[in-house]
Amino acid sequence: MKYLVYYIHHNPVKHGFVEDMIEYTWSSYLTVSSPKKTNLKRDDVINWFEDVENYQYFHKVEQDLEKIKDLI
């Protein structure tokens, strides 16, 4: 699941809408790492990465999406 989350967050960059994923207005990236109230399943997502720090680090490093090519 964490590779799918990465793929979703990096898709606007891949397609040239923005240079950095946090610039994309409709991204859930910042919402997941924020303490503000949300309807997102924030705890579930963070648990896939173990904690917020790993979530943020995972997104900073280019990931090999070959692992999920059948899903995308």
PDB file of N, CA, C, O and CB in Angstrom:
ATOM      1  N   MET A   1       0.818  -1.200   0.000  1.00  0.00           N
ATOM      2  CA  MET A   1       0.000   0.000   0.000  1.00  0.00           C
ATOM      3  C   MET A   1       0.861   1.264   0.000  1.00  0.00           C
ATOM      4  O   MET A   1       0.491   2.271  -0.604  1.00  0.00           O
ATOM      5  CB  MET A   1      -0.930  -0.002   1.205  1.00  0.00           C
ATOM      6  N   LYS A   2       1.993   1.210   0.668  1.00  0.00           N
ATOM      7  CA  LYS A   2       2.776   2.438   0.740  1.00  0.00           C
ATOM      8  C   LYS A   2       3.315   2.853  -0.622  1.00  0.00           C
ATOM      9  O   LYS A   2       3.520   4.042  -0.863  1.00  0.00           O
ATOM     10  CB  LYS A   2       3.922   2.268   1.715  1.00  0.00           C
ATOM     11  N   TYR A   3       3.549   1.897  -1.518  1.00  0.00           N
ATOM     12  CA  TYR A   3       3.983   2.261  -2.865  1.00  0.00           C
ATOM     13  C   TYR A   3       2.852   2.917  -3.659  1.00  0.00           C
ATOM     14  O   TYR A   3       3.094   3.801  -4.481  1.00  0.00           O
ATOM     15  CB  TYR A   3       4.495   1.023  -3.606  1.00  0.00           C
ATOM     16  N   LEU A   4       1.642   2.488  -3.413  1.00  0.00           N
ATOM     17  CA  LEU A   4       0.495   3.136  -4.062  1.00  0.00           C
ATOM     18  C   LEU A   4       0.306   4.558  -3.550  1.00  0.00           C
ATOM     19  O   LEU A   4       0.009   5.464  -4.329  1.00  0.00           O
ATOM     20  CB  LEU A   4      -0.787   2.322  -3.829  1.00  0.00           C
ATOM     21  N   VAL A   5       0.475   4.758  -2.264  1.00  0.00           N
ATOM     22  CA  VAL A   5       0.375   6.099  -1.681  1.00  0.00           C
ATOM     23  C   VAL A   5       1.453   6.993  -2.297  1.00  0.00           C
ATOM     24  O   VAL A   5       1.177   8.131  -2.677  1.00  0.00           O
ATOM     25  CB  VAL A   5       0.521   6.047  -0.123  1.00  0.00           C
ATOM     26  N   TYR A   6       2.659   6.485  -2.393  1.00  0.00           N
ATOM     27  CA  TYR A   6       3.757   7.227  -3.019  1.00  0.00           C
ATOM     28  C   TYR A   6       3.402   7.575  -4.460  1.00  0.00           C
ATOM     29  O   TYR A   6       3.571   8.718  -4.885  1.00  0.00           O
ATOM     30  CB  TYR A   6       5.067   6.409  -2.972  1.00  0.00           C
ATOM     31  N   TYR A   7       2.915   6.601  -5.203  1.00  0.00           N
ATOM     32  CA  TYR A   7       2.547   6.811  -6.609  1.00  0.00           C
ATOM     33  C   TYR A   7       1.497   7.919  -6.745  1.00  0.00           C
ATOM     34  O   TYR A   7       1.622   8.796  -7.599  1.00  0.00           O
ATOM     35  CB  TYR A   7       2.015   5.501  -7.225  1.00  0.00           C
ATOM     36  N   ILE A   8       0.485   7.874  -5.918  1.00  0.00           N
ATOM     37  CA  ILE A   8      -0.582   8.882  -5.966  1.00  0.00           C
ATOM     38  C   ILE A   8      -0.021  10.268  -5.665  1.00  0.00           C
ATOM     39  O   ILE A   8      -0.343  11.236  -6.355  1.00  0.00           O
ATOM     40  CB  ILE A   8      -1.708   8.532  -4.965  1.00  0.00           C
ATOM     41  N   HIS A   9       0.801  10.359  -4.653  1.00  0.00           N
ATOM     42  CA  HIS A   9       1.349  11.663  -4.265  1.00  0.00           C
ATOM     43  C   HIS A   9       2.339  12.220  -5.288  1.00  0.00           C
ATOM     44  O   HIS A   9       2.457  13.437  -5.435  1.00  0.00           O
ATOM     45  CB  HIS A   9       2.028  11.551  -2.918  1.00  0.00           C
ATOM     46  N   HIS A  10       3.042  11.349  -5.986  1.00  0.00           N
ATOM     47  CA  HIS A  10       4.030  11.805  -6.962  1.00  0.00           C
ATOM     48  C   HIS A  10       3.470  11.933  -8.384  1.00  0.00           C
ATOM     49  O   HIS A  10       4.164  12.439  -9.266  1.00  0.00           O
ATOM     50  CB  HIS A  10       5.199  10.857  -6.970  1.00  0.00           C
ATOM     51  N   ASN A  11       2.263  11.499  -8.618  1.00  0.00           N
ATOM     52  CA  ASN A  11       1.671  11.545  -9.952  1.00  0.00           C
ATOM     53  C   ASN A  11       1.607  12.965 -10.530  1.00  0.00           C
ATOM     54  O   ASN A  11       1.915  13.135 -11.710  1.00  0.00           O
ATOM     55  CB  ASN A  11       0.280  10.953  -9.908  1.00  0.00           C
ATOM     56  N   PRO A  12       1.226  13.987  -9.765  1.00  0.00           N
ATOM     57  CA  PRO A  12       1.209  15.348 -10.328  1.00  0.00           C
ATOM     58  C   PRO A  12       2.600  15.830 -10.769  1.00  0.00           C
ATOM     59  O   PRO A  12       2.711  16.630 -11.697  1.00  0.00           O
ATOM     60  CB  PRO A  12       0.638  16.321  -9.302  1.00  0.00           C
ATOM     61  N   VAL A  13       3.641  15.353 -10.115  1.00  0.00           N
ATOM     62  CA  VAL A  13       5.011  15.698 -10.507  1.00  0.00           C
ATOM     63  C   VAL A  13       5.360  14.972 -11.805  1.00  0.00           C
ATOM     64  O   VAL A  13       5.895  15.566 -12.742  1.00  0.00           O
ATOM     65  CB  VAL A  13       6.027  15.331  -9.379  1.00  0.00           C
ATOM     66  N   LYS A  14       5.052  13.698 -11.839  1.00  0.00           N
ATOM     67  CA  LYS A  14       5.347  12.871 -13.014  1.00  0.00           C
ATOM     68  C   LYS A  14       4.734  13.460 -14.276  1.00  0.00           C
ATOM     69  O   LYS A  14       5.348  13.425 -15.342  1.00  0.00           O
ATOM     70  CB  LYS A  14       4.834  11.447 -12.804  1.00  0.00           C
ATOM     71  N   HIS A  15       3.534  13.998 -14.158  1.00  0.00           N
ATOM     72  CA  HIS A  15       2.825  14.524 -15.323  1.00  0.00           C
ATOM     73  C   HIS A  15       3.038  16.022 -15.541  1.00  0.00           C
ATOM     74  O   HIS A  15       2.399  16.624 -16.404  1.00  0.00           O
ATOM     75  CB  HIS A  15       1.357  14.247 -15.183  1.00  0.00           C
ATOM     76  N   GLY A  16       3.931  16.617 -14.761  1.00  0.00           N
ATOM     77  CA  GLY A  16       4.337  17.986 -14.986  1.00  0.00           C
ATOM     78  C   GLY A  16       3.393  19.073 -14.492  1.00  0.00           C
ATOM     79  O   GLY A  16       3.518  20.228 -14.898  1.00  0.00           O
ATOM     80  N   PHE A  17       2.454  18.725 -13.626  1.00  0.00           N
ATOM     81  CA  PHE A  17       1.550  19.744 -13.077  1.00  0.00           C
ATOM     82  C   PHE A  17       2.271  20.638 -12.061  1.00  0.00           C
ATOM     83  O   PHE A  17       1.987  21.832 -11.957  1.00  0.00           O
ATOM     84  CB  PHE A  17       0.328  19.073 -12.415  1.00  0.00           C
ATOM     85  N   VAL A  18       3.198  20.047 -11.323  1.00  0.00           N
ATOM     86  CA  VAL A  18       3.977  20.767 -10.315  1.00  0.00           C
ATOM     87  C   VAL A  18       5.394  20.206 -10.302  1.00  0.00           C
ATOM     88  O   VAL A  18       5.656  19.130 -10.840  1.00  0.00           O
ATOM     89  CB  VAL A  18       3.317  20.653  -8.900  1.00  0.00           C
ATOM     90  N   GLU A  19       6.299  20.948  -9.682  1.00  0.00           N
ATOM     91  CA  GLU A  19       7.675  20.461  -9.558  1.00  0.00           C
ATOM     92  C   GLU A  19       7.880  19.663  -8.279  1.00  0.00           C
ATOM     93  O   GLU A  19       8.768  18.813  -8.212  1.00  0.00           O
ATOM     94  CB  GLU A  19       8.651  21.626  -9.598  1.00  0.00           C
ATOM     95  N   ASP A  20       7.067  19.933  -7.266  1.00  0.00           N
ATOM     96  CA  ASP A  20       7.166  19.235  -5.983  1.00  0.00           C
ATOM     97  C   ASP A  20       5.763  18.828  -5.556  1.00  0.00           C
ATOM     98  O   ASP A  20       4.820  19.612  -5.672  1.00  0.00           O
ATOM     99  CB  ASP A  20       7.851  20.133  -4.891  1.00  0.00           C
ATOM    100  N   MET A  21       5.628  17.619  -5.069  1.00  0.00           N
ATOM    101  CA  MET A  21       4.295  17.090  -4.735  1.00  0.00           C
ATOM    102  C   MET A  21       3.546  17.933  -3.715  1.00  0.00           C
ATOM    103  O   MET A  21       2.315  17.945  -3.721  1.00  0.00           O
ATOM    104  CB  MET A  21       4.421  15.688  -4.212  1.00  0.00           C
ATOM    105  N   ILE A  22       4.253  18.634  -2.843  1.00  0.00           N
ATOM    106  CA  ILE A  22       3.545  19.433  -1.840  1.00  0.00           C
ATOM    107  C   ILE A  22       2.937  20.695  -2.436  1.00  0.00           C
ATOM    108  O   ILE A  22       2.147  21.371  -1.776  1.00  0.00           O
ATOM    109  CB  ILE A  22       4.487  19.806  -0.711  1.00  0.00           C
ATOM    110  N   GLU A  23       3.293  21.018  -3.668  1.00  0.00           N
ATOM    111  CA  GLU A  23       2.708  22.168  -4.344  1.00  0.00           C
ATOM    112  C   GLU A  23       1.327  21.861  -4.927  1.00  0.00           C
ATOM    113  O   GLU A  23       0.570  22.776  -5.250  1.00  0.00           O
ATOM    114  CB  GLU A  23       3.634  22.642  -5.444  1.00  0.00           C
ATOM    115  N   TYR A  24       1.007  20.586  -5.059  1.00  0.00           N
ATOM    116  CA  TYR A  24      -0.261  20.200  -5.684  1.00  0.00           C
ATOM    117  C   TYR A  24      -1.410  20.409  -4.694  1.00  0.00           C
ATOM    118  O   TYR A  24      -1.472  19.756  -3.653  1.00  0.00           O
ATOM    119  CB  TYR A  24      -0.214  18.717  -6.160  1.00  0.00           C
ATOM    120  N   THR A  25      -2.290  21.300  -5.025  1.00  0.00           N
ATOM    121  CA  THR A  25      -3.366  21.733  -4.127  1.00  0.00           C
ATOM    122  C   THR A  25      -4.218  20.586  -3.599  1.00  0.00           C
ATOM    123  O   THR A  25      -4.615  20.599  -2.434  1.00  0.00           O
ATOM    124  CB  THR A  25      -4.251  22.715  -4.837  1.00  0.00           C
ATOM    125  N   TRP A  26      -4.502  19.601  -4.431  1.00  0.00           N
ATOM    126  CA  TRP A  26      -5.438  18.541  -4.043  1.00  0.00           C
ATOM    127  C   TRP A  26      -4.746  17.308  -3.475  1.00  0.00           C
ATOM    128  O   TRP A  26      -5.385  16.270  -3.301  1.00  0.00           O
ATOM    129  CB  TRP A  26      -6.271  18.138  -5.230  1.00  0.00           C
ATOM    130  N   SER A  27      -3.473  17.403  -3.187  1.00  0.00           N
ATOM    131  CA  SER A  27      -2.748  16.266  -2.635  1.00  0.00           C
ATOM    132  C   SER A  27      -3.121  16.030  -1.177  1.00  0.00           C
ATOM    133  O   SER A  27      -3.379  16.971  -0.427  1.00  0.00           O
ATOM    134  CB  SER A  27      -1.245  16.484  -2.764  1.00  0.00           C
ATOM    135  N   SER A  28      -3.144  14.783  -0.797  1.00  0.00           N
ATOM    136  CA  SER A  28      -3.398  14.435   0.599  1.00  0.00           C
ATOM    137  C   SER A  28      -2.091  14.270   1.381  1.00  0.00           C
ATOM    138  O   SER A  28      -2.117  13.961   2.572  1.00  0.00           O
ATOM    139  CB  SER A  28      -4.223  13.147   0.680  1.00  0.00           C
ATOM    140  N   TYR A  29      -0.953  14.476   0.716  1.00  0.00           N
ATOM    141  CA  TYR A  29       0.341  14.264   1.371  1.00  0.00           C
ATOM    142  C   TYR A  29       0.454  15.035   2.688  1.00  0.00           C
ATOM    143  O   TYR A  29       0.750  14.443   3.726  1.00  0.00           O
ATOM    144  CB  TYR A  29       1.472  14.677   0.434  1.00  0.00           C
ATOM    145  N   LEU A  30       0.224  16.335   2.653  1.00  0.00           N
ATOM    146  CA  LEU A  30       0.359  17.142   3.865  1.00  0.00           C
ATOM    147  C   LEU A  30      -0.731  16.826   4.883  1.00  0.00           C
ATOM    148  O   LEU A  30      -0.489  16.886   6.089  1.00  0.00           O
ATOM    149  CB  LEU A  30       0.323  18.621   3.514  1.00  0.00           C
ATOM    150  N   THR A  31      -1.904  16.496   4.416  1.00  0.00           N
ATOM    151  CA  THR A  31      -3.008  16.170   5.326  1.00  0.00           C
ATOM    152  C   THR A  31      -2.684  14.928   6.149  1.00  0.00           C
ATOM    153  O   THR A  31      -2.995  14.864   7.338  1.00  0.00           O
ATOM    154  CB  THR A  31      -4.313  15.957   4.538  1.00  0.00           C
ATOM    155  N   VAL A  32      -2.063  13.950   5.517  1.00  0.00           N
ATOM    156  CA  VAL A  32      -1.717  12.715   6.232  1.00  0.00           C
ATOM    157  C   VAL A  32      -0.711  12.996   7.344  1.00  0.00           C
ATOM    158  O   VAL A  32      -0.787  12.392   8.414  1.00  0.00           O
ATOM    159  CB  VAL A  32      -1.147  11.666   5.256  1.00  0.00           C
ATOM    160  N   SER A  33       0.215  13.892   7.104  1.00  0.00           N
ATOM    161  CA  SER A  33       1.237  14.155   8.123  1.00  0.00           C
ATOM    162  C   SER A  33       0.863  15.296   9.078  1.00  0.00           C
ATOM    163  O   SER A  33       1.646  15.651   9.959  1.00  0.00           O
ATOM    164  CB  SER A  33       2.552  14.479   7.448  1.00  0.00           C
ATOM    165  N   SER A  34      -0.304  15.852   8.908  1.00  0.00           N
ATOM    166  CA  SER A  34      -0.761  16.963   9.741  1.00  0.00           C
ATOM    167  C   SER A  34      -1.581  16.462  10.938  1.00  0.00           C
ATOM    168  O   SER A  34      -2.218  15.412  10.858  1.00  0.00           O
ATOM    169  CB  SER A  34      -1.595  17.945   8.903  1.00  0.00           C
ATOM    170  N   PRO A  35      -1.563  17.212  12.041  1.00  0.00           N
ATOM    171  CA  PRO A  35      -2.403  16.831  13.183  1.00  0.00           C
ATOM    172  C   PRO A  35      -3.851  17.352  13.067  1.00  0.00           C
ATOM    173  O   PRO A  35      -4.684  17.061  13.925  1.00  0.00           O
ATOM    174  CB  PRO A  35      -1.776  17.353  14.471  1.00  0.00           C
ATOM    175  N   LYS A  36      -4.143  18.116  12.013  1.00  0.00           N
ATOM    176  CA  LYS A  36      -5.492  18.674  11.861  1.00  0.00           C
ATOM    177  C   LYS A  36      -6.528  17.579  11.623  1.00  0.00           C
ATOM    178  O   LYS A  36      -6.211  16.512  11.096  1.00  0.00           O
ATOM    179  CB  LYS A  36      -5.525  19.679  10.707  1.00  0.00           C
ATOM    180  N   LYS A  37      -7.748  17.855  12.011  1.00  0.00           N
ATOM    181  CA  LYS A  37      -8.847  16.910  11.846  1.00  0.00           C
ATOM    182  C   LYS A  37      -9.080  16.633  10.360  1.00  0.00           C
ATOM    183  O   LYS A  37      -9.036  17.546   9.536  1.00  0.00           O
ATOM    184  CB  LYS A  37     -10.137  17.452  12.506  1.00  0.00           C
ATOM    185  N   THR A  38      -9.328  15.367  10.030  1.00  0.00           N
ATOM    186  CA  THR A  38      -9.561  14.950   8.658  1.00  0.00           C
ATOM    187  C   THR A  38     -10.441  13.706   8.623  1.00  0.00           C
ATOM    188  O   THR A  38     -10.562  12.988   9.615  1.00  0.00           O
ATOM    189  CB  THR A  38      -8.231  14.687   7.944  1.00  0.00           C
ATOM    190  N   ASN A  39     -11.044  13.466   7.485  1.00  0.00           N
ATOM    191  CA  ASN A  39     -11.804  12.235   7.279  1.00  0.00           C
ATOM    192  C   ASN A  39     -10.932  11.123   6.697  1.00  0.00           C
ATOM    193  O   ASN A  39     -11.376   9.984   6.554  1.00  0.00           O
ATOM    194  CB  ASN A  39     -12.992  12.500   6.359  1.00  0.00           C
ATOM    195  N   LEU A  40      -9.699  11.463   6.366  1.00  0.00           N
ATOM    196  CA  LEU A  40      -8.779  10.439   5.862  1.00  0.00           C
ATOM    197  C   LEU A  40      -8.469   9.429   6.961  1.00  0.00           C
ATOM    198  O   LEU A  40      -8.528   9.748   8.148  1.00  0.00           O
ATOM    199  CB  LEU A  40      -7.471  11.084   5.337  1.00  0.00           C
ATOM    200  N   LYS A  41      -8.146   8.239   6.561  1.00  0.00           N
ATOM    201  CA  LYS A  41      -7.730   7.194   7.503  1.00  0.00           C
ATOM    202  C   LYS A  41      -6.238   7.386   7.818  1.00  0.00           C
ATOM    203  O   LYS A  41      -5.409   6.518   7.546  1.00  0.00           O
ATOM    204  CB  LYS A  41      -8.002   5.753   6.913  1.00  0.00           C
ATOM    205  N   ARG A  42      -5.934   8.529   8.388  1.00  0.00           N
ATOM    206  CA  ARG A  42      -4.557   8.944   8.645  1.00  0.00           C
ATOM    207  C   ARG A  42      -3.767   7.884   9.420  1.00  0.00           C
ATOM    208  O   ARG A  42      -2.647   7.548   9.037  1.00  0.00           O
ATOM    209  CB  ARG A  42      -4.547  10.257   9.413  1.00  0.00           C
ATOM    210  N   ASP A  43      -4.326   7.373  10.474  1.00  0.00           N
ATOM    211  CA  ASP A  43      -3.602   6.400  11.299  1.00  0.00           C
ATOM    212  C   ASP A  43      -3.258   5.146  10.505  1.00  0.00           C
ATOM    213  O   ASP A  43      -2.170   4.588  10.652  1.00  0.00           O
ATOM    214  CB  ASP A  43      -4.431   6.025  12.530  1.00  0.00           C
ATOM    215  N   ASP A  44      -4.182   4.711   9.669  1.00  0.00           N
ATOM    216  CA  ASP A  44      -3.909   3.534   8.829  1.00  0.00           C
ATOM    217  C   ASP A  44      -2.731   3.797   7.893  1.00  0.00           C
ATOM    218  O   ASP A  44      -1.824   2.973   7.773  1.00  0.00           O
ATOM    219  CB  ASP A  44      -5.162   3.151   8.009  1.00  0.00           C
ATOM    220  N   VAL A  45      -2.756   4.941   7.240  1.00  0.00           N
ATOM    221  CA  VAL A  45      -1.686   5.273   6.299  1.00  0.00           C
ATOM    222  C   VAL A  45      -0.355   5.383   7.025  1.00  0.00           C
ATOM    223  O   VAL A  45       0.638   4.806   6.580  1.00  0.00           O
ATOM    224  CB  VAL A  45      -1.999   6.585   5.562  1.00  0.00           C
ATOM    225  N   ILE A  46      -0.318   6.092   8.101  1.00  0.00           N
ATOM    226  CA  ILE A  46       0.936   6.247   8.862  1.00  0.00           C
ATOM    227  C   ILE A  46       1.442   4.893   9.350  1.00  0.00           C
ATOM    228  O   ILE A  46       2.650   4.658   9.356  1.00  0.00           O
ATOM    229  CB  ILE A  46       0.731   7.199  10.064  1.00  0.00           C
ATOM    230  N   ASN A  47       0.564   4.021   9.749  1.00  0.00           N
ATOM    231  CA  ASN A  47       0.980   2.685  10.198  1.00  0.00           C
ATOM    232  C   ASN A  47       1.659   1.892   9.089  1.00  0.00           C
ATOM    233  O   ASN A  47       2.551   1.094   9.376  1.00  0.00           O
ATOM    234  CB  ASN A  47      -0.222   1.909  10.717  1.00  0.00           C
ATOM    235  N   TRP A  48       1.270   2.084   7.839  1.00  0.00           N
ATOM    236  CA  TRP A  48       1.947   1.393   6.726  1.00  0.00           C
ATOM    237  C   TRP A  48       3.403   1.800   6.649  1.00  0.00           C
ATOM    238  O   TRP A  48       4.245   1.030   6.185  1.00  0.00           O
ATOM    239  CB  TRP A  48       1.249   1.696   5.389  1.00  0.00           C
ATOM    240  N   PHE A  49       3.704   3.016   7.105  1.00  0.00           N
ATOM    241  CA  PHE A  49       5.065   3.542   7.065  1.00  0.00           C
ATOM    242  C   PHE A  49       5.750   3.480   8.433  1.00  0.00           C
ATOM    243  O   PHE A  49       6.921   3.843   8.549  1.00  0.00           O
ATOM    244  CB  PHE A  49       5.050   4.975   6.561  1.00  0.00           C
ATOM    245  N   GLU A  50       5.057   3.038   9.443  1.00  0.00           N
ATOM    246  CA  GLU A  50       5.487   2.925  10.836  1.00  0.00           C
ATOM    247  C   GLU A  50       5.298   4.213  11.621  1.00  0.00           C
ATOM    248  O   GLU A  50       4.787   4.189  12.740  1.00  0.00           O
ATOM    249  CB  GLU A  50       6.932   2.515  10.892  1.00  0.00           C
ATOM    250  N   ASP A  51       5.706   5.339  11.041  1.00  0.00           N
ATOM    251  CA  ASP A  51       5.505   6.629  11.719  1.00  0.00           C
ATOM    252  C   ASP A  51       5.591   7.762  10.691  1.00  0.00           C
ATOM    253  O   ASP A  51       5.911   7.529   9.525  1.00  0.00           O
ATOM    254  CB  ASP A  51       6.564   6.835  12.859  1.00  0.00           C
ATOM    255  N   VAL A  52       5.307   8.977  11.131  1.00  0.00           N
ATOM    256  CA  VAL A  52       5.275  10.132  10.230  1.00  0.00           C
ATOM    257  C   VAL A  52       6.655  10.386   9.622  1.00  0.00           C
ATOM    258  O   VAL A  52       6.749  10.732   8.445  1.00  0.00           O
ATOM    259  CB  VAL A  52       4.787  11.388  10.979  1.00  0.00           C
ATOM    260  N   GLU A  53       7.713  10.222  10.393  1.00  0.00           N
ATOM    261  CA  GLU A  53       9.058  10.465   9.884  1.00  0.00           C
ATOM    262  C   GLU A  53       9.388   9.522   8.729  1.00  0.00           C
ATOM    263  O   GLU A  53       9.955   9.952   7.725  1.00  0.00           O
ATOM    264  CB  GLU A  53      10.087  10.306  11.005  1.00  0.00           C
ATOM    265  N   ASN A  54       9.043   8.257   8.859  1.00  0.00           N
ATOM    266  CA  ASN A  54       9.278   7.293   7.775  1.00  0.00           C
ATOM    267  C   ASN A  54       8.389   7.582   6.573  1.00  0.00           C
ATOM    268  O   ASN A  54       8.810   7.405   5.430  1.00  0.00           O
ATOM    269  CB  ASN A  54       9.034   5.863   8.270  1.00  0.00           C
ATOM    270  N   TYR A  55       7.175   8.022   6.823  1.00  0.00           N
ATOM    271  CA  TYR A  55       6.253   8.428   5.750  1.00  0.00           C
ATOM    272  C   TYR A  55       6.893   9.545   4.928  1.00  0.00           C
ATOM    273  O   TYR A  55       6.915   9.482   3.699  1.00  0.00           O
ATOM    274  CB  TYR A  55       4.881   8.897   6.337  1.00  0.00           C
ATOM    275  N   GLN A  56       7.405  10.553   5.601  1.00  0.00           N
ATOM    276  CA  GLN A  56       8.021  11.686   4.910  1.00  0.00           C
ATOM    277  C   GLN A  56       9.306  11.263   4.194  1.00  0.00           C
ATOM    278  O   GLN A  56       9.545  11.672   3.058  1.00  0.00           O
ATOM    279  CB  GLN A  56       8.319  12.819   5.906  1.00  0.00           C
ATOM    280  N   TYR A  57      10.120  10.461   4.843  1.00  0.00           N
ATOM    281  CA  TYR A  57      11.366   9.999   4.227  1.00  0.00           C
ATOM    282  C   TYR A  57      11.077   9.155   2.982  1.00  0.00           C
ATOM    283  O   TYR A  57      11.723   9.336   1.950  1.00  0.00           O
ATOM    284  CB  TYR A  57      12.199   9.186   5.241  1.00  0.00           C
ATOM    285  N   PHE A  58      10.128   8.251   3.070  1.00  0.00           N
ATOM    286  CA  PHE A  58       9.769   7.376   1.949  1.00  0.00           C
ATOM    287  C   PHE A  58       9.403   8.203   0.722  1.00  0.00           C
ATOM    288  O   PHE A  58       9.725   7.830  -0.407  1.00  0.00           O
ATOM    289  CB  PHE A  58       8.598   6.450   2.335  1.00  0.00           C
ATOM    290  N   HIS A  59       8.730   9.324   0.948  1.00  0.00           N
ATOM    291  CA  HIS A  59       8.312  10.186  -0.154  1.00  0.00           C
ATOM    292  C   HIS A  59       9.466  11.021  -0.722  1.00  0.00           C
ATOM    293  O   HIS A  59       9.387  11.466  -1.867  1.00  0.00           O
ATOM    294  CB  HIS A  59       7.200  11.103   0.309  1.00  0.00           C
ATOM    295  N   LYS A  60      10.515  11.238   0.041  1.00  0.00           N
ATOM    296  CA  LYS A  60      11.660  12.022  -0.430  1.00  0.00           C
ATOM    297  C   LYS A  60      12.587  11.203  -1.324  1.00  0.00           C
ATOM    298  O   LYS A  60      13.294  11.756  -2.165  1.00  0.00           O
ATOM    299  CB  LYS A  60      12.443  12.568   0.756  1.00  0.00           C
ATOM    300  N   VAL A  61      12.580   9.897  -1.140  1.00  0.00           N
ATOM    301  CA  VAL A  61      13.458   9.008  -1.893  1.00  0.00           C
ATOM    302  C   VAL A  61      12.686   8.457  -3.093  1.00  0.00           C
ATOM    303  O   VAL A  61      11.536   8.041  -2.960  1.00  0.00           O
ATOM    304  CB  VAL A  61      13.993   7.849  -0.990  1.00  0.00           C
ATOM    305  N   GLU A  62      13.326   8.458  -4.259  1.00  0.00           N
ATOM    306  CA  GLU A  62      12.664   7.906  -5.442  1.00  0.00           C
ATOM    307  C   GLU A  62      12.452   6.408  -5.242  1.00  0.00           C
ATOM    308  O   GLU A  62      13.389   5.673  -4.931  1.00  0.00           O
ATOM    309  CB  GLU A  62      13.500   8.180  -6.731  1.00  0.00           C
ATOM    310  N   GLN A  63      11.221   5.973  -5.423  1.00  0.00           N
ATOM    311  CA  GLN A  63      10.865   4.577  -5.195  1.00  0.00           C
ATOM    312  C   GLN A  63      10.757   3.819  -6.515  1.00  0.00           C
ATOM    313  O   GLN A  63      10.405   4.392  -7.546  1.00  0.00           O
ATOM    314  CB  GLN A  63       9.546   4.483  -4.420  1.00  0.00           C
ATOM    315  N   ASP A  64      11.058   2.543  -6.470  1.00  0.00           N
ATOM    316  CA  ASP A  64      10.935   1.663  -7.625  1.00  0.00           C
ATOM    317  C   ASP A  64       9.485   1.191  -7.709  1.00  0.00           C
ATOM    318  O   ASP A  64       9.057   0.349  -6.920  1.00  0.00           O
ATOM    319  CB  ASP A  64      11.923   0.449  -7.527  1.00  0.00           C
ATOM    320  N   LEU A  65       8.743   1.727  -8.652  1.00  0.00           N
ATOM    321  CA  LEU A  65       7.317   1.394  -8.771  1.00  0.00           C
ATOM    322  C   LEU A  65       7.078   0.127  -9.578  1.00  0.00           C
ATOM    323  O   LEU A  65       5.935  -0.243  -9.849  1.00  0.00           O
ATOM    324  CB  LEU A  65       6.567   2.544  -9.409  1.00  0.00           C
ATOM    325  N   GLU A  66       8.152  -0.526  -9.955  1.00  0.00           N
ATOM    326  CA  GLU A  66       8.038  -1.801 -10.660  1.00  0.00           C
ATOM    327  C   GLU A  66       7.273  -2.816  -9.797  1.00  0.00           C
ATOM    328  O   GLU A  66       6.631  -3.730 -10.314  1.00  0.00           O
ATOM    329  CB  GLU A  66       9.444  -2.349 -11.027  1.00  0.00           C
ATOM    330  N   LYS A  67       7.356  -2.637  -8.488  1.00  0.00           N
ATOM    331  CA  LYS A  67       6.677  -3.542  -7.543  1.00  0.00           C
ATOM    332  C   LYS A  67       5.166  -3.489  -7.678  1.00  0.00           C
ATOM    333  O   LYS A  67       4.475  -4.442  -7.317  1.00  0.00           O
ATOM    334  CB  LYS A  67       7.066  -3.199  -6.115  1.00  0.00           C
ATOM    335  N   ILE A  68       4.646  -2.380  -8.198  1.00  0.00           N
ATOM    336  CA  ILE A  68       3.190  -2.237  -8.300  1.00  0.00           C
ATOM    337  C   ILE A  68       2.739  -2.000  -9.742  1.00  0.00           C
ATOM    338  O   ILE A  68       1.637  -1.501  -9.971  1.00  0.00           O
ATOM    339  CB  ILE A  68       2.713  -1.087  -7.415  1.00  0.00           C
ATOM    340  N   LYS A  69       3.579  -2.353 -10.711  1.00  0.00           N
ATOM    341  CA  LYS A  69       3.256  -2.069 -12.110  1.00  0.00           C
ATOM    342  C   LYS A  69       1.926  -2.691 -12.537  1.00  0.00           C
ATOM    343  O   LYS A  69       1.239  -2.130 -13.390  1.00  0.00           O
ATOM    344  CB  LYS A  69       4.370  -2.574 -13.011  1.00  0.00           C
ATOM    345  N   ASP A  70       1.555  -3.813 -11.977  1.00  0.00           N
ATOM    346  CA  ASP A  70       0.275  -4.442 -12.327  1.00  0.00           C
ATOM    347  C   ASP A  70      -0.921  -3.664 -11.794  1.00  0.00           C
ATOM    348  O   ASP A  70      -2.037  -3.817 -12.290  1.00  0.00           O
ATOM    349  CB  ASP A  70       0.231  -5.863 -11.796  1.00  0.00           C
ATOM    350  N   LEU A  71      -0.692  -2.840 -10.797  1.00  0.00           N
ATOM    351  CA  LEU A  71      -1.769  -2.044 -10.208  1.00  0.00           C
ATOM    352  C   LEU A  71      -1.925  -0.680 -10.862  1.00  0.00           C
ATOM    353  O   LEU A  71      -2.988  -0.063 -10.798  1.00  0.00           O
ATOM    354  CB  LEU A  71      -1.525  -1.866  -8.737  1.00  0.00           C
ATOM    355  N   ILE A  72      -0.847  -0.219 -11.494  1.00  0.00           N
ATOM    356  CA  ILE A  72      -0.913   1.110 -12.107  1.00  0.00           C
ATOM    357  C   ILE A  72      -0.941   0.967 -13.600  1.00  0.00           C
ATOM    358  O   ILE A  72      -0.997   1.967 -14.316  1.00  0.00           O
ATOM    359  CB  ILE A  72       0.273   1.991 -11.675  1.00  0.00           C
TER     360      ILE A  72
END
